Structure formats: C-alpha cells, structure tokens
C-alpha cells in the first residue's frame, strides 16, 4: 500500500471515529495534494478490496465530494 493510500485510509478512519465521543480526544488534520478524482479512485479501490464497508464508503465519498464544492 502506498503512503498516500495509507494516509487517506487513516484519515477516513479518524474522521469516522471523531463522532464517537471521547470528550478530550484530539483530531489532527492532514493536508494532501491529491485531486478529487484520485481520492475517489483510492476510495473505490479500498471499497472493492473489502477495506471499507458500503456505509463507510458512502460516507467518505460524500465527504470528499463536499470538500470540493
């Protein structure tokens, strides 16, 4: 797995867990230099490989598309 894909998947997991509470949990933002198309292709690859559930895939896809609005 490339470093970019690892960072992308880690960001998805962190963003999914951010809403789980934890009170004092800190979340760090990571800036990437990828395009929306590349992010969507990486996301789709992760979904096809079974790394993400359909629900996680749809939520992450929506988040990506909202960032580029």
PDB file of N, CA, C, O and CB in Angstrom:
ATOM      1  N   UNK A   1       0.863  -1.172   0.000  1.00  0.00           N
ATOM      2  CA  UNK A   1       0.000   0.000   0.000  1.00  0.00           C
ATOM      3  C   UNK A   1       0.902   1.226   0.000  1.00  0.00           C
ATOM      4  O   UNK A   1       1.848   1.306   0.784  1.00  0.00           O
ATOM      5  CB  UNK A   1      -0.978   0.003   1.233  1.00  0.00           C
ATOM      6  N   UNK A   2       0.613   2.173  -0.873  1.00  0.00           N
ATOM      7  CA  UNK A   2       1.428   3.375  -0.935  1.00  0.00           C
ATOM      8  C   UNK A   2       1.164   4.247   0.286  1.00  0.00           C
ATOM      9  O   UNK A   2       0.142   4.123   0.962  1.00  0.00           O
ATOM     10  CB  UNK A   2       1.147   4.156  -2.229  1.00  0.00           C
ATOM     11  N   UNK A   3       2.106   5.119   0.538  1.00  0.00           N
ATOM     12  CA  UNK A   3       1.971   6.009   1.698  1.00  0.00           C
ATOM     13  C   UNK A   3       0.744   6.893   1.569  1.00  0.00           C
ATOM     14  O   UNK A   3       0.054   7.146   2.556  1.00  0.00           O
ATOM     15  CB  UNK A   3       3.223   6.877   1.860  1.00  0.00           C
ATOM     16  N   UNK A   4       0.463   7.368   0.348  1.00  0.00           N
ATOM     17  CA  UNK A   4      -0.702   8.227   0.136  1.00  0.00           C
ATOM     18  C   UNK A   4      -1.982   7.483   0.463  1.00  0.00           C
ATOM     19  O   UNK A   4      -2.872   8.034   1.111  1.00  0.00           O
ATOM     20  CB  UNK A   4      -0.744   8.736  -1.307  1.00  0.00           C
ATOM     21  N   UNK A   5      -2.088   6.223   0.018  1.00  0.00           N
ATOM     22  CA  UNK A   5      -3.286   5.442   0.306  1.00  0.00           C
ATOM     23  C   UNK A   5      -3.412   5.191   1.800  1.00  0.00           C
ATOM     24  O   UNK A   5      -4.509   5.250   2.357  1.00  0.00           O
ATOM     25  CB  UNK A   5      -3.259   4.112  -0.455  1.00  0.00           C
ATOM     26  N   UNK A   6      -2.277   4.908   2.453  1.00  0.00           N
ATOM     27  CA  UNK A   6      -2.305   4.671   3.890  1.00  0.00           C
ATOM     28  C   UNK A   6      -2.801   5.908   4.627  1.00  0.00           C
ATOM     29  O   UNK A   6      -3.645   5.807   5.517  1.00  0.00           O
ATOM     30  CB  UNK A   6      -0.916   4.270   4.398  1.00  0.00           C
ATOM     31  N   UNK A   7      -2.275   7.079   4.257  1.00  0.00           N
ATOM     32  CA  UNK A   7      -2.691   8.327   4.903  1.00  0.00           C
ATOM     33  C   UNK A   7      -4.170   8.579   4.646  1.00  0.00           C
ATOM     34  O   UNK A   7      -4.898   8.994   5.548  1.00  0.00           O
ATOM     35  CB  UNK A   7      -1.846   9.519   4.393  1.00  0.00           C
ATOM     36  N   UNK A   8      -4.618   8.328   3.414  1.00  0.00           N
ATOM     37  CA  UNK A   8      -6.013   8.535   3.059  1.00  0.00           C
ATOM     38  C   UNK A   8      -6.926   7.626   3.875  1.00  0.00           C
ATOM     39  O   UNK A   8      -7.942   8.076   4.405  1.00  0.00           O
ATOM     40  CB  UNK A   8      -6.222   8.292   1.567  1.00  0.00           C
ATOM     41  N   UNK A   9      -6.568   6.359   3.975  1.00  0.00           N
ATOM     42  CA  UNK A   9      -7.387   5.410   4.740  1.00  0.00           C
ATOM     43  C   UNK A   9      -7.368   5.769   6.219  1.00  0.00           C
ATOM     44  O   UNK A   9      -8.393   5.684   6.896  1.00  0.00           O
ATOM     45  CB  UNK A   9      -6.884   3.963   4.535  1.00  0.00           C
ATOM     46  N   UNK A  10      -6.207   6.169   6.720  1.00  0.00           N
ATOM     47  CA  UNK A  10      -6.116   6.584   8.122  1.00  0.00           C
ATOM     48  C   UNK A  10      -7.000   7.802   8.382  1.00  0.00           C
ATOM     49  O   UNK A  10      -7.648   7.888   9.425  1.00  0.00           O
ATOM     50  CB  UNK A  10      -4.655   6.897   8.500  1.00  0.00           C
ATOM     51  N   UNK A  11      -7.029   8.745   7.437  1.00  0.00           N
ATOM     52  CA  UNK A  11      -7.869   9.939   7.593  1.00  0.00           C
ATOM     53  C   UNK A  11      -9.344   9.562   7.621  1.00  0.00           C
ATOM     54  O   UNK A  11     -10.120  10.138   8.383  1.00  0.00           O
ATOM     55  CB  UNK A  11      -7.602  10.942   6.456  1.00  0.00           C
ATOM     56  N   UNK A  12      -9.732   8.598   6.795  1.00  0.00           N
ATOM     57  CA  UNK A  12     -11.125   8.143   6.784  1.00  0.00           C
ATOM     58  C   UNK A  12     -11.483   7.524   8.128  1.00  0.00           C
ATOM     59  O   UNK A  12     -12.538   7.813   8.691  1.00  0.00           O
ATOM     60  CB  UNK A  12     -11.362   7.126   5.643  1.00  0.00           C
ATOM     61  N   UNK A  13     -10.608   6.680   8.634  1.00  0.00           N
ATOM     62  CA  UNK A  13     -10.870   6.018   9.916  1.00  0.00           C
ATOM     63  C   UNK A  13     -10.960   7.048  11.033  1.00  0.00           C
ATOM     64  O   UNK A  13     -11.859   6.988  11.872  1.00  0.00           O
ATOM     65  CB  UNK A  13      -9.770   4.981  10.233  1.00  0.00           C
ATOM     66  N   UNK A  14     -10.030   7.989  11.040  1.00  0.00           N
ATOM     67  CA  UNK A  14     -10.035   9.019  12.083  1.00  0.00           C
ATOM     68  C   UNK A  14     -11.302   9.859  11.999  1.00  0.00           C
ATOM     69  O   UNK A  14     -11.915  10.166  13.022  1.00  0.00           O
ATOM     70  CB  UNK A  14      -8.793   9.920  11.963  1.00  0.00           C
ATOM     71  N   UNK A  15     -11.697  10.232  10.779  1.00  0.00           N
ATOM     72  CA  UNK A  15     -12.903  11.048  10.659  1.00  0.00           C
ATOM     73  C   UNK A  15     -14.148  10.263  11.048  1.00  0.00           C
ATOM     74  O   UNK A  15     -15.112  10.839  11.553  1.00  0.00           O
ATOM     75  CB  UNK A  15     -13.045  11.576   9.235  1.00  0.00           C
ATOM     76  N   UNK A  16     -14.135   8.953  10.817  1.00  0.00           N
ATOM     77  CA  UNK A  16     -15.266   8.124  11.218  1.00  0.00           C
ATOM     78  C   UNK A  16     -15.358   8.021  12.738  1.00  0.00           C
ATOM     79  O   UNK A  16     -16.453   8.000  13.300  1.00  0.00           O
ATOM     80  CB  UNK A  16     -15.150   6.728  10.602  1.00  0.00           C
ATOM     81  N   UNK A  17     -14.218   7.958  13.390  1.00  0.00           N
ATOM     82  CA  UNK A  17     -14.188   7.818  14.839  1.00  0.00           C
ATOM     83  C   UNK A  17     -14.366   9.149  15.572  1.00  0.00           C
ATOM     84  O   UNK A  17     -14.673   9.162  16.763  1.00  0.00           O
ATOM     85  CB  UNK A  17     -12.892   7.180  15.258  1.00  0.00           C
ATOM     86  N   UNK A  18     -14.177  10.250  14.878  1.00  0.00           N
ATOM     87  CA  UNK A  18     -14.249  11.565  15.521  1.00  0.00           C
ATOM     88  C   UNK A  18     -15.615  11.821  16.135  1.00  0.00           C
ATOM     89  O   UNK A  18     -15.711  12.528  17.138  1.00  0.00           O
ATOM     90  CB  UNK A  18     -13.926  12.661  14.518  1.00  0.00           C
ATOM     91  N   UNK A  19     -16.662  11.272  15.565  1.00  0.00           N
ATOM     92  CA  UNK A  19     -18.001  11.483  16.090  1.00  0.00           C
ATOM     93  C   UNK A  19     -18.389  10.524  17.188  1.00  0.00           C
ATOM     94  O   UNK A  19     -19.528  10.554  17.655  1.00  0.00           O
ATOM     95  CB  UNK A  19     -18.980  11.384  14.997  1.00  0.00           C
ATOM     96  N   UNK A  20     -17.473   9.671  17.616  1.00  0.00           N
ATOM     97  CA  UNK A  20     -17.773   8.650  18.617  1.00  0.00           C
ATOM     98  C   UNK A  20     -17.683   9.173  20.040  1.00  0.00           C
ATOM     99  O   UNK A  20     -17.893   8.409  20.982  1.00  0.00           O
ATOM    100  CB  UNK A  20     -16.839   7.486  18.455  1.00  0.00           C
ATOM    101  N   UNK A  21     -17.385  10.416  20.221  1.00  0.00           N
ATOM    102  CA  UNK A  21     -17.302  10.957  21.578  1.00  0.00           C
ATOM    103  C   UNK A  21     -15.867  10.999  22.045  1.00  0.00           C
ATOM    104  O   UNK A  21     -14.973  11.354  21.278  1.00  0.00           O
ATOM    105  CB  UNK A  21     -18.145  10.130  22.546  1.00  0.00           C
ATOM    106  N   UNK A  22     -15.639  10.645  23.279  1.00  0.00           N
ATOM    107  CA  UNK A  22     -14.286  10.645  23.800  1.00  0.00           C
ATOM    108  C   UNK A  22     -13.918  11.950  24.482  1.00  0.00           C
ATOM    109  O   UNK A  22     -12.852  12.048  25.090  1.00  0.00           O
ATOM    110  CB  UNK A  22     -13.320  10.365  22.699  1.00  0.00           C
ATOM    111  N   UNK A  23     -14.765  12.936  24.395  1.00  0.00           N
ATOM    112  CA  UNK A  23     -14.554  14.191  25.106  1.00  0.00           C
ATOM    113  C   UNK A  23     -13.277  14.901  24.748  1.00  0.00           C
ATOM    114  O   UNK A  23     -13.292  15.829  23.939  1.00  0.00           O
ATOM    115  CB  UNK A  23     -14.569  13.946  26.552  1.00  0.00           C
ATOM    116  N   UNK A  24     -12.165  14.486  25.332  1.00  0.00           N
ATOM    117  CA  UNK A  24     -10.913  15.195  25.157  1.00  0.00           C
ATOM    118  C   UNK A  24     -10.056  14.673  24.023  1.00  0.00           C
ATOM    119  O   UNK A  24      -8.892  15.059  23.914  1.00  0.00           O
ATOM    120  CB  UNK A  24     -10.144  15.140  26.406  1.00  0.00           C
ATOM    121  N   UNK A  25     -10.583  13.822  23.188  1.00  0.00           N
ATOM    122  CA  UNK A  25      -9.785  13.275  22.088  1.00  0.00           C
ATOM    123  C   UNK A  25      -9.412  14.363  21.102  1.00  0.00           C
ATOM    124  O   UNK A  25     -10.243  15.187  20.721  1.00  0.00           O
ATOM    125  CB  UNK A  25     -10.546  12.157  21.371  1.00  0.00           C
ATOM    126  N   UNK A  26      -8.136  14.359  20.689  1.00  0.00           N
ATOM    127  CA  UNK A  26      -7.678  15.337  19.720  1.00  0.00           C
ATOM    128  C   UNK A  26      -7.652  14.691  18.339  1.00  0.00           C
ATOM    129  O   UNK A  26      -7.272  13.530  18.183  1.00  0.00           O
ATOM    130  CB  UNK A  26      -6.279  15.888  20.105  1.00  0.00           C
ATOM    131  N   UNK A  27      -8.060  15.462  17.352  1.00  0.00           N
ATOM    132  CA  UNK A  27      -8.031  15.004  15.975  1.00  0.00           C
ATOM    133  C   UNK A  27      -7.153  15.962  15.196  1.00  0.00           C
ATOM    134  O   UNK A  27      -7.357  17.175  15.237  1.00  0.00           O
ATOM    135  CB  UNK A  27      -9.466  14.917  15.365  1.00  0.00           C
ATOM    136  N   UNK A  28      -6.174  15.420  14.484  1.00  0.00           N
ATOM    137  CA  UNK A  28      -5.292  16.250  13.695  1.00  0.00           C
ATOM    138  C   UNK A  28      -5.700  16.191  12.235  1.00  0.00           C
ATOM    139  O   UNK A  28      -6.071  15.134  11.724  1.00  0.00           O
ATOM    140  CB  UNK A  28      -3.837  15.816  13.869  1.00  0.00           C
ATOM    141  N   UNK A  29      -5.628  17.322  11.575  1.00  0.00           N
ATOM    142  CA  UNK A  29      -5.951  17.391  10.151  1.00  0.00           C
ATOM    143  C   UNK A  29      -4.676  17.175   9.344  1.00  0.00           C
ATOM    144  O   UNK A  29      -3.599  17.631   9.727  1.00  0.00           O
ATOM    145  CB  UNK A  29      -6.612  18.758   9.789  1.00  0.00           C
ATOM    146  N   UNK A  30      -4.813  16.478   8.229  1.00  0.00           N
ATOM    147  CA  UNK A  30      -3.696  16.243   7.334  1.00  0.00           C
ATOM    148  C   UNK A  30      -4.016  16.867   5.986  1.00  0.00           C
ATOM    149  O   UNK A  30      -5.092  16.644   5.432  1.00  0.00           O
ATOM    150  CB  UNK A  30      -3.398  14.729   7.193  1.00  0.00           C
ATOM    151  N   UNK A  31      -3.090  17.641   5.463  1.00  0.00           N
ATOM    152  CA  UNK A  31      -3.270  18.254   4.161  1.00  0.00           C
ATOM    153  C   UNK A  31      -2.655  17.352   3.103  1.00  0.00           C
ATOM    154  O   UNK A  31      -1.518  16.899   3.242  1.00  0.00           O
ATOM    155  CB  UNK A  31      -2.643  19.668   4.118  1.00  0.00           C
ATOM    156  N   UNK A  32      -3.419  17.096   2.043  1.00  0.00           N
ATOM    157  CA  UNK A  32      -2.902  16.281   0.952  1.00  0.00           C
ATOM    158  C   UNK A  32      -2.942  17.072  -0.343  1.00  0.00           C
ATOM    159  O   UNK A  32      -3.678  18.052  -0.464  1.00  0.00           O
ATOM    160  CB  UNK A  32      -3.706  14.975   0.814  1.00  0.00           C
ATOM    161  N   UNK A  33      -2.162  16.647  -1.287  1.00  0.00           N
ATOM    162  CA  UNK A  33      -2.110  17.313  -2.581  1.00  0.00           C
ATOM    163  C   UNK A  33      -2.694  16.417  -3.669  1.00  0.00           C
ATOM    164  O   UNK A  33      -2.155  16.356  -4.774  1.00  0.00           O
ATOM    165  CB  UNK A  33      -0.666  17.701  -2.928  1.00  0.00           C
ATOM    166  N   UNK A  34      -3.770  15.736  -3.374  1.00  0.00           N
ATOM    167  CA  UNK A  34      -4.402  14.875  -4.360  1.00  0.00           C
ATOM    168  C   UNK A  34      -5.615  15.573  -4.948  1.00  0.00           C
ATOM    169  O   UNK A  34      -6.124  16.545  -4.390  1.00  0.00           O
ATOM    170  CB  UNK A  34      -4.800  13.527  -3.736  1.00  0.00           C
ATOM    171  N   UNK A  35      -6.068  15.064  -6.075  1.00  0.00           N
ATOM    172  CA  UNK A  35      -7.265  15.610  -6.707  1.00  0.00           C
ATOM    173  C   UNK A  35      -8.483  14.842  -6.216  1.00  0.00           C
ATOM    174  O   UNK A  35      -8.358  13.758  -5.647  1.00  0.00           O
ATOM    175  CB  UNK A  35      -7.160  15.544  -8.253  1.00  0.00           C
ATOM    176  N   UNK A  36      -9.650  15.409  -6.439  1.00  0.00           N
ATOM    177  CA  UNK A  36     -10.875  14.718  -6.069  1.00  0.00           C
ATOM    178  C   UNK A  36     -10.956  13.376  -6.796  1.00  0.00           C
ATOM    179  O   UNK A  36     -11.346  12.370  -6.203  1.00  0.00           O
ATOM    180  CB  UNK A  36     -12.110  15.587  -6.392  1.00  0.00           C
ATOM    181  N   UNK A  37     -10.596  13.360  -8.053  1.00  0.00           N
ATOM    182  CA  UNK A  37     -10.636  12.121  -8.827  1.00  0.00           C
ATOM    183  C   UNK A  37      -9.748  11.050  -8.228  1.00  0.00           C
ATOM    184  O   UNK A  37     -10.156   9.893  -8.125  1.00  0.00           O
ATOM    185  CB  UNK A  37     -10.224  12.383 -10.257  1.00  0.00           C
ATOM    186  N   UNK A  38      -8.535  11.421  -7.830  1.00  0.00           N
ATOM    187  CA  UNK A  38      -7.609  10.454  -7.237  1.00  0.00           C
ATOM    188  C   UNK A  38      -8.143   9.946  -5.906  1.00  0.00           C
ATOM    189  O   UNK A  38      -8.061   8.752  -5.618  1.00  0.00           O
ATOM    190  CB  UNK A  38      -6.221  11.082  -7.044  1.00  0.00           C
ATOM    191  N   UNK A  39      -8.686  10.841  -5.099  1.00  0.00           N
ATOM    192  CA  UNK A  39      -9.249  10.427  -3.818  1.00  0.00           C
ATOM    193  C   UNK A  39     -10.402   9.450  -4.017  1.00  0.00           C
ATOM    194  O   UNK A  39     -10.510   8.454  -3.302  1.00  0.00           O
ATOM    195  CB  UNK A  39      -9.722  11.647  -3.023  1.00  0.00           C
ATOM    196  N   UNK A  40     -11.271   9.740  -4.998  1.00  0.00           N
ATOM    197  CA  UNK A  40     -12.402   8.853  -5.258  1.00  0.00           C
ATOM    198  C   UNK A  40     -11.938   7.505  -5.791  1.00  0.00           C
ATOM    199  O   UNK A  40     -12.513   6.474  -5.441  1.00  0.00           O
ATOM    200  CB  UNK A  40     -13.366   9.500  -6.248  1.00  0.00           C
ATOM    201  N   UNK A  41     -10.901   7.496  -6.636  1.00  0.00           N
ATOM    202  CA  UNK A  41     -10.370   6.222  -7.144  1.00  0.00           C
ATOM    203  C   UNK A  41      -9.754   5.406  -6.014  1.00  0.00           C
ATOM    204  O   UNK A  41      -9.967   4.195  -5.942  1.00  0.00           O
ATOM    205  CB  UNK A  41      -9.320   6.472  -8.247  1.00  0.00           C
ATOM    206  N   UNK A  42      -8.992   6.049  -5.131  1.00  0.00           N
ATOM    207  CA  UNK A  42      -8.405   5.351  -3.986  1.00  0.00           C
ATOM    208  C   UNK A  42      -9.496   4.811  -3.068  1.00  0.00           C
ATOM    209  O   UNK A  42      -9.401   3.690  -2.569  1.00  0.00           O
ATOM    210  CB  UNK A  42      -7.467   6.288  -3.202  1.00  0.00           C
ATOM    211  N   UNK A  43     -10.523   5.611  -2.853  1.00  0.00           N
ATOM    212  CA  UNK A  43     -11.638   5.183  -2.017  1.00  0.00           C
ATOM    213  C   UNK A  43     -12.330   3.974  -2.627  1.00  0.00           C
ATOM    214  O   UNK A  43     -12.638   3.010  -1.926  1.00  0.00           O
ATOM    215  CB  UNK A  43     -12.639   6.329  -1.825  1.00  0.00           C
ATOM    216  N   UNK A  44     -12.575   4.023  -3.932  1.00  0.00           N
ATOM    217  CA  UNK A  44     -13.220   2.919  -4.626  1.00  0.00           C
ATOM    218  C   UNK A  44     -12.361   1.646  -4.542  1.00  0.00           C
ATOM    219  O   UNK A  44     -12.886   0.552  -4.333  1.00  0.00           O
ATOM    220  CB  UNK A  44     -13.482   3.298  -6.096  1.00  0.00           C
ATOM    221  N   UNK A  45     -11.047   1.797  -4.707  1.00  0.00           N
ATOM    222  CA  UNK A  45     -10.149   0.638  -4.583  1.00  0.00           C
ATOM    223  C   UNK A  45     -10.246   0.022  -3.191  1.00  0.00           C
ATOM    224  O   UNK A  45     -10.294  -1.199  -3.047  1.00  0.00           O
ATOM    225  CB  UNK A  45      -8.690   1.048  -4.877  1.00  0.00           C
ATOM    226  N   UNK A  46     -10.274   0.871  -2.173  1.00  0.00           N
ATOM    227  CA  UNK A  46     -10.376   0.369  -0.796  1.00  0.00           C
ATOM    228  C   UNK A  46     -11.691  -0.365  -0.574  1.00  0.00           C
ATOM    229  O   UNK A  46     -11.727  -1.393   0.102  1.00  0.00           O
ATOM    230  CB  UNK A  46     -10.248   1.523   0.206  1.00  0.00           C
ATOM    231  N   UNK A  47     -12.759   0.157  -1.138  1.00  0.00           N
ATOM    232  CA  UNK A  47     -14.072  -0.489  -1.016  1.00  0.00           C
ATOM    233  C   UNK A  47     -14.077  -1.847  -1.725  1.00  0.00           C
ATOM    234  O   UNK A  47     -14.558  -2.838  -1.177  1.00  0.00           O
ATOM    235  CB  UNK A  47     -15.179   0.420  -1.600  1.00  0.00           C
ATOM    236  N   UNK A  48     -13.538  -1.882  -2.944  1.00  0.00           N
ATOM    237  CA  UNK A  48     -13.507  -3.131  -3.711  1.00  0.00           C
ATOM    238  C   UNK A  48     -12.654  -4.202  -3.041  1.00  0.00           C
ATOM    239  O   UNK A  48     -12.931  -5.394  -3.176  1.00  0.00           O
ATOM    240  CB  UNK A  48     -12.984  -2.867  -5.112  1.00  0.00           C
ATOM    241  N   UNK A  49     -11.620  -3.780  -2.319  1.00  0.00           N
ATOM    242  CA  UNK A  49     -10.745  -4.723  -1.623  1.00  0.00           C
ATOM    243  C   UNK A  49     -11.329  -5.175  -0.289  1.00  0.00           C
ATOM    244  O   UNK A  49     -10.753  -6.028   0.385  1.00  0.00           O
ATOM    245  CB  UNK A  49      -9.382  -4.098  -1.397  1.00  0.00           C
ATOM    246  N   UNK A  50     -12.463  -4.609   0.091  1.00  0.00           N
ATOM    247  CA  UNK A  50     -13.104  -5.001   1.337  1.00  0.00           C
ATOM    248  C   UNK A  50     -12.562  -4.293   2.570  1.00  0.00           C
ATOM    249  O   UNK A  50     -12.856  -4.692   3.697  1.00  0.00           O
ATOM    250  CB  UNK A  50     -12.966  -6.461   1.518  1.00  0.00           C
ATOM    251  N   UNK A  51     -11.775  -3.249   2.364  1.00  0.00           N
ATOM    252  CA  UNK A  51     -11.205  -2.498   3.483  1.00  0.00           C
ATOM    253  C   UNK A  51     -12.281  -1.649   4.148  1.00  0.00           C
ATOM    254  O   UNK A  51     -12.251  -1.432   5.359  1.00  0.00           O
ATOM    255  CB  UNK A  51     -10.036  -1.610   3.008  1.00  0.00           C
ATOM    256  N   UNK A  52     -13.234  -1.168   3.345  1.00  0.00           N
ATOM    257  CA  UNK A  52     -14.317  -0.325   3.842  1.00  0.00           C
ATOM    258  C   UNK A  52     -15.656  -1.008   3.629  1.00  0.00           C
ATOM    259  O   UNK A  52     -15.850  -1.736   2.655  1.00  0.00           O
ATOM    260  CB  UNK A  52     -14.301   1.045   3.151  1.00  0.00           C
ATOM    261  N   UNK A  53     -16.571  -0.768   4.546  1.00  0.00           N
ATOM    262  CA  UNK A  53     -17.942  -1.244   4.353  1.00  0.00           C
ATOM    263  C   UNK A  53     -18.641  -0.288   3.385  1.00  0.00           C
ATOM    264  O   UNK A  53     -18.123   0.786   3.082  1.00  0.00           O
ATOM    265  CB  UNK A  53     -18.719  -1.337   5.725  1.00  0.00           C
ATOM    266  N   UNK A  54     -19.808  -0.683   2.908  1.00  0.00           N
ATOM    267  CA  UNK A  54     -20.559   0.183   1.999  1.00  0.00           C
ATOM    268  C   UNK A  54     -20.926   1.494   2.690  1.00  0.00           C
ATOM    269  O   UNK A  54     -20.884   2.562   2.078  1.00  0.00           O
ATOM    270  CB  UNK A  54     -21.830  -0.531   1.496  1.00  0.00           C
ATOM    271  N   UNK A  55     -21.284   1.403   3.961  1.00  0.00           N
ATOM    272  CA  UNK A  55     -21.657   2.604   4.713  1.00  0.00           C
ATOM    273  C   UNK A  55     -20.455   3.553   4.848  1.00  0.00           C
ATOM    274  O   UNK A  55     -20.591   4.762   4.659  1.00  0.00           O
ATOM    275  CB  UNK A  55     -22.198   2.217   6.117  1.00  0.00           C
ATOM    276  N   UNK A  56     -19.284   3.000   5.175  1.00  0.00           N
ATOM    277  CA  UNK A  56     -18.075   3.820   5.287  1.00  0.00           C
ATOM    278  C   UNK A  56     -17.711   4.439   3.937  1.00  0.00           C
ATOM    279  O   UNK A  56     -17.332   5.608   3.856  1.00  0.00           O
ATOM    280  CB  UNK A  56     -16.899   2.976   5.818  1.00  0.00           C
ATOM    281  N   UNK A  57     -17.833   3.634   2.882  1.00  0.00           N
ATOM    282  CA  UNK A  57     -17.541   4.108   1.529  1.00  0.00           C
ATOM    283  C   UNK A  57     -18.438   5.283   1.163  1.00  0.00           C
ATOM    284  O   UNK A  57     -17.953   6.314   0.697  1.00  0.00           O
ATOM    285  CB  UNK A  57     -17.715   2.973   0.510  1.00  0.00           C
ATOM    286  N   UNK A  58     -19.736   5.132   1.372  1.00  0.00           N
ATOM    287  CA  UNK A  58     -20.684   6.193   1.005  1.00  0.00           C
ATOM    288  C   UNK A  58     -20.447   7.466   1.813  1.00  0.00           C
ATOM    289  O   UNK A  58     -20.528   8.571   1.277  1.00  0.00           O
ATOM    290  CB  UNK A  58     -22.122   5.712   1.209  1.00  0.00           C
ATOM    291  N   UNK A  59     -20.156   7.309   3.096  1.00  0.00           N
ATOM    292  CA  UNK A  59     -19.899   8.481   3.944  1.00  0.00           C
ATOM    293  C   UNK A  59     -18.622   9.196   3.499  1.00  0.00           C
ATOM    294  O   UNK A  59     -18.596  10.424   3.412  1.00  0.00           O
ATOM    295  CB  UNK A  59     -19.787   8.062   5.431  1.00  0.00           C
ATOM    296  N   UNK A  60     -17.574   8.436   3.221  1.00  0.00           N
ATOM    297  CA  UNK A  60     -16.309   9.031   2.805  1.00  0.00           C
ATOM    298  C   UNK A  60     -16.448   9.694   1.431  1.00  0.00           C
ATOM    299  O   UNK A  60     -15.895  10.769   1.197  1.00  0.00           O
ATOM    300  CB  UNK A  60     -15.200   7.965   2.774  1.00  0.00           C
ATOM    301  N   UNK A  61     -17.182   9.054   0.535  1.00  0.00           N
ATOM    302  CA  UNK A  61     -17.402   9.625  -0.802  1.00  0.00           C
ATOM    303  C   UNK A  61     -18.134  10.958  -0.685  1.00  0.00           C
ATOM    304  O   UNK A  61     -17.777  11.930  -1.352  1.00  0.00           O
ATOM    305  CB  UNK A  61     -18.210   8.642  -1.697  1.00  0.00           C
ATOM    306  N   UNK A  62     -19.150  10.999   0.157  1.00  0.00           N
ATOM    307  CA  UNK A  62     -19.897  12.237   0.363  1.00  0.00           C
ATOM    308  C   UNK A  62     -18.985  13.323   0.934  1.00  0.00           C
ATOM    309  O   UNK A  62     -19.052  14.476   0.509  1.00  0.00           O
ATOM    310  CB  UNK A  62     -21.096  11.995   1.302  1.00  0.00           C
ATOM    311  N   UNK A  63     -18.133  12.958   1.895  1.00  0.00           N
ATOM    312  CA  UNK A  63     -17.206  13.921   2.494  1.00  0.00           C
ATOM    313  C   UNK A  63     -16.234  14.473   1.458  1.00  0.00           C
ATOM    314  O   UNK A  63     -15.962  15.674   1.438  1.00  0.00           O
ATOM    315  CB  UNK A  63     -16.431  13.271   3.641  1.00  0.00           C
ATOM    316  N   UNK A  64     -15.717  13.611   0.609  1.00  0.00           N
ATOM    317  CA  UNK A  64     -14.795  14.047  -0.436  1.00  0.00           C
ATOM    318  C   UNK A  64     -15.489  15.020  -1.376  1.00  0.00           C
ATOM    319  O   UNK A  64     -14.956  16.088  -1.679  1.00  0.00           O
ATOM    320  CB  UNK A  64     -14.250  12.840  -1.221  1.00  0.00           C
ATOM    321  N   UNK A  65     -16.662  14.656  -1.828  1.00  0.00           N
ATOM    322  CA  UNK A  65     -17.375  15.498  -2.781  1.00  0.00           C
ATOM    323  C   UNK A  65     -17.756  16.839  -2.163  1.00  0.00           C
ATOM    324  O   UNK A  65     -17.729  17.864  -2.845  1.00  0.00           O
ATOM    325  CB  UNK A  65     -18.622  14.783  -3.286  1.00  0.00           C
ATOM    326  N   UNK A  66     -18.112  16.842  -0.869  1.00  0.00           N
ATOM    327  CA  UNK A  66     -18.448  18.102  -0.189  1.00  0.00           C
ATOM    328  C   UNK A  66     -17.240  19.026  -0.057  1.00  0.00           C
ATOM    329  O   UNK A  66     -17.382  20.247  -0.120  1.00  0.00           O
ATOM    330  CB  UNK A  66     -19.022  17.813   1.194  1.00  0.00           C
ATOM    331  N   UNK A  67     -16.052  18.447   0.125  1.00  0.00           N
ATOM    332  CA  UNK A  67     -14.849  19.256   0.245  1.00  0.00           C
ATOM    333  C   UNK A  67     -14.538  20.012  -1.039  1.00  0.00           C
ATOM    334  O   UNK A  67     -13.932  21.083  -0.997  1.00  0.00           O
ATOM    335  CB  UNK A  67     -13.676  18.386   0.624  1.00  0.00           C
ATOM    336  N   UNK A  68     -14.943  19.470  -2.167  1.00  0.00           N
ATOM    337  CA  UNK A  68     -14.621  20.090  -3.451  1.00  0.00           C
ATOM    338  C   UNK A  68     -15.751  20.959  -3.985  1.00  0.00           C
ATOM    339  O   UNK A  68     -15.654  21.467  -5.102  1.00  0.00           O
ATOM    340  CB  UNK A  68     -14.283  19.026  -4.463  1.00  0.00           C
ATOM    341  N   UNK A  69     -16.817  21.142  -3.220  1.00  0.00           N
ATOM    342  CA  UNK A  69     -17.924  22.018  -3.662  1.00  0.00           C
ATOM    343  C   UNK A  69     -17.522  23.458  -3.652  1.00  0.00           C
ATOM    344  O   UNK A  69     -18.326  24.326  -3.992  1.00  0.00           O
ATOM    345  CB  UNK A  69     -19.147  21.834  -2.784  1.00  0.00           C
TER     346      UNK A  69
END
